Amino acid sequence: MTIRVVVSGTGNMGRQVLAAVAREADLEPVGVLEKFSTEEEIALPGGGSVPMSADPEALLDGTKPDVVIDFTNAEWTPQMARAALERGVRLVIGTTGLPDGWLDELEAQCRERGVGAVVAANFAIGAVLMIYLAKVAGRFFDAAEIIELHHDRKVDAPSGTALTTAREILSARGRPFQRNVPDKETLAGTRAGEIGGITIHSVRLPGLVAHQEVIFGGLGQTLTIRHDTTGRESFIPGVLLATREVMRRRELVRGLEALVGLS
């Protein structure tokens, strides 16, 4: 069976996804969605082209894909997803910064329509393992902080991966962490934001891609779990896994844990 795929977005990640889909024997790129597109076609790596459009309804009607893979932004993704679900098209979404309320609505729509979707803050398998190991470690320490480091063009802070990590740790732990609050903060905001007692620090610098440390502290010891993404190609195996797996699903799957046998 060949899976027909529309790629949503033509940024760095979108182009890598398009190239990866074109290389796979069981996947067929059939179109590209781009909100700011004025072109009618986009070239494929290795030759040929597929239609490109800023109109989700028209492109999906014309190409009839099985799956849309989306790496865009939180304003565009809901519009694209609505058009896809109305046509029974499955979704693989890597866009971050999506509101929890919208994700809950997406979950209800998937269940009602019997259409599968996968939403993940990070598609790197190493990042999935980092979160899993942090969930295990969080039960044994009373203090935790997250340092997430990304390139200087990232539009949101903290990252979706950092927020997901914190929420997953807290869910597994079942109670908040102890958090240092200084008596005097000589530079406002130095201790950064927090969720459930987990302080999250965001670093934005040129030269970075995507990196994260989860640091646990206890009596006389610390434990650091770190993941480094040195290139966006690290996301591709997870994206391809989700694209194939979503064909078997009739509900929303949040994160890759269930797809790699960690839950």
N, C-alpha and C positions, 0 to 999 in steps of 0.2 A: 504494500500500500504506500502510495506517495502522498505526503502531507503538503498541502498547498498553503503557502505562508505569505502574508503581507507583513512588511516591516514598517513600523510607525516611528519616524524620526530619521534624520540624515546627519546627525552629529557624529562625533567620533565613535560612539558606541553603536549607533544605528548602522553606520557603514561597515563596522566590523561584523555585526550580526548578519547583514545582507551578504557579505562575502562568505561567511561561514555557512549560511543556509545554502548558498549556491554550490558549495563544495560537497555537500552531503547527498549521497545517492538517493536517499529516501525522502528528501525534502526538496520542494520546488518553490523558489521565490516567484510570486505572480504579480506583485505590485508593491508600491511604496507610498505611504502617507506622509506628507510634509505640509504642515500648516502654512508655511511661508513660500510654498512652491508656486512658480509660474510656468515651470516646464511640464511637458506632458509625458516625458519618458526619462528614465535614468538608466545609465549603462550598468551592466553586470560585470563583475570581475571575470575575466576569461572570455568575454564576448557576449553579444546579445544585449537586450534591454527589456525592461518591464515598464508598464504605465506608472506614472506618479501623479498624485492629485492632493489638493488641500481639502477635498470633499469626501469625508469618510463614507457617507451613504452611497455616493456614485461609484467610488472605487470598489467598495465591497460588493455592490450589486454587479459590477462589471467583471470582477475577477473571481468571485465566489471562493474565497479561501476557507481553509479549515481552522487556521490559527492566525491571530495577529500578535506579533511581538512588539512591545512598546517600551522604548526608552526615550521619553520626551520630558514633559513637565506637568506639574499638578493642575494646570489650567486646561491643557489639551487632553490629557488622558481620560477624564470623565466623559468628554464629548465623543471621543473615539470609542470608548468602551460601550457607551449606550448604543451606538450604531451597530457595533459588533454583536452585542447580546440580542438585539432585536432581530438579527439575522441568523442566530444560532451559531455564531462564530466564537470559538474558544479564544481565551486570552492568556498571554504570558507577559506580565508587567514588571518592569524593573525600575519604573519611575519612583523617585522618593519624594517625601513631603506630602503625600496624599493624606487627607484628613481621616481620622478614625471613623467618623460618621459616614463618610463616603464608602470606606471599606466595608462597614457593616451593611450598608445598602447594597453594595456589590455582592456580598455574600448571600443576602436574601434573594436578589435577582437570579443569581446562579442556581440556587436551590429551587426557586420557583420554575425556572425555565429548563432545568436539567442540563445546564451548559457548564463545562469545566473551565476553571481559571486558576492560574498560579500567580501570586504576587509575592515578590521577595525583595527585601532591602539590599541583598547582596547575593550574587550568583556564583561567587568564587567558593569552591568546595572547602578551601581552607578556612574561609570566614564562617561557613556553616559549622565546621568543627570547633572553631574558636568559641562561638556562642554556646555550643553544646557543652564544651569543657568548662566554660565559665558558669553555666547553670549547675554543674556538679560541684564546682569549687565554692560557689556562693553559700552553700549550706554550712561551711566549715569556718567562715571568717565573719567578723562583725563590721568590717569597714571595707569599702570598695570605691574605686574611682576609675573613670574611663578617659583615656586620651585618644581622640581621633584626629588624624592628620590627612588632609586632602589638598589637592591642587587649588590654586588661587582663583580658579574660574567657577568653583562650585558655588551654587546660588543659595543653598540652605545650610543652616547650622543649628543644632548639631546634625550630624549625618543620620540618615535613616537606619544605618547599621548600628550606630551607637544607641539610638533610642530603642531599637529592637532588642539589642543586647541587654540593656538595663531592664526592660520590661520582662524579658524571658528569665533573667536572673531572679528578679523579685517574685515572679510567679512561682518559680521552682522553690524559692526560699520560704515564701509565705509570710514574710514580715520585713519591715524596712531595715536598713543598715544604720549604724551609728555614724554620724558625720561631724567632723570638726567644723565649728563655726568660730572664727577668730574674734577675740574681744575688740580688736581694732583692725579695720581694713584700710590701710593707708593709700591704696589705689582701688577705687570702686570697681567691683566686678572681678577682682582677682581670683576669688574662689569659684567663679563660674556658676553655671546653672546646676540644678540637681533634680533627681527624680527618685523618690523612695530612699533618700539618703545617699544615693550614688551621685557623686559630683562628675559632671561631664565637661571636659575641656576640648575646645575645637581649635585646631591649628590649620591655617591656610597659607601655603607658600608655593611659589613656582618651584618646579622640580619634583614635587610629590605627585603621586597618583592616588592611592587609597591605602591607609594604614590605620591600625587600631591596637591599643594596649588596654587590657583590663587588669588592673592592679588590685590585689586583695591584701589587706593588712591584718595581722593578728599579733598576739603576744610574742615578741622576739623573732618575728618572721614576716616575710612578704611572699606573695606568689604573683608572677606576671605571666599573662597569656597574651601573646602578640601575633598578629597576622599582618603580612606586608603584601600588597599588590604592586608589582613593579611594571605591569603592563595590562591593558584592558583585555588582552587575549585570555587572561585568567578567568574571565567571566563566561567565556564561550562554552566550555563543557557543561556548565550548569544550565545555560540557556537552552542548549540542544537537548539536554536531559528533560527539562521542563516542557519543551515543545513536543517531545514524543509522549511524555507521560500524561500531559493534559488531555490527550485524545482518549484516555481511558477514564477520565474523571467527569462527574456530573455535578460538581460542587466546587467551591472556592478552597484552594489550598494556600495557606499563608506560610511562606518560607519553604526552604528545600529540605528541611529535616525529614519530613515524612517520605520524600522522594528518594533519599539516600539511606533509609533504614535506621534513622536515629530517633524515631518516635513511633 
